[in-house]
Amino acid sequence: MIDAHGKKSRQVDLVLHRNDYHPVFEVGGIKHFLIESVVAVIENKATIDDRKLLREALANIRSVKVLDRLNLRPNRQNERISYLNVDTTMAFGESVFGVIATEKAPSRDLVREVFNAYLSANDRRLWPNLFVSVGAGHELLGLYERDTPAPGLTVDPWQATRFALTRPGGFKLSPLIYLAFEIANLVRLAGLWDYSPADYLLGESAEVPRESWPIP
């Protein structure tokens, strides 16, 4: 992913993006997605079995979320969404959704330790939205709890008061189904973010030195 200031993210395993409005630049066989086009990113690993791998996955998600999809706020959504009706904050709607998914997760204690350290060291806009372990016997969801507007689970970091991990066998739905639900709901609600071709392609050279004469 790239933003209008020339910053790039790390490589991410899966990118969910809009292809009906934003261009995709391919350089040296590598696709570069405008950050305004990106709805969600997923770090998808077969196994995350130690602190290093989990920290790397968090760093990859962070490298996307740190990009400026608002382009210092001249960007806007062409499709108006009333976030009052979807129970999320406006900041959530402006953020790329970030997921870490694995088939085999490390221990619950390790997940809690690494996440607690990451959350305390980073701004909420850089927090991942969901951690999912889907392998049989390793089912686990990591997300947040909120107190308002109603107590419960949330993937919105700006509503979070606590980090939550599901108990073994205590979650009736498959974590994969929960992930699919969140992605489907996100795509349904995500607005179309405008972008500036001049900022991406011309930058400081947009003002071309010239001479001019009156037209007779």
ABEGO torsion letter per residue (X at the ends): XBBAAGBBBBBBABBBBBAAABBBBBBGGBBBBBAAABABBBBBBABBABAAAAAAAAAAAAAAAABBAAGGGABBBABBBBAAAAGBBAAAAABBBBBBBBABBBBAAAAAAAAAAAAAABBAAABBABBBBABBGABBBBBBBBAOABBEBBABAAABABBBBBBBGABABBAAAAAAAAAAAAAAABBBBBBBAAAAAAEAAABBBBBBBBBX
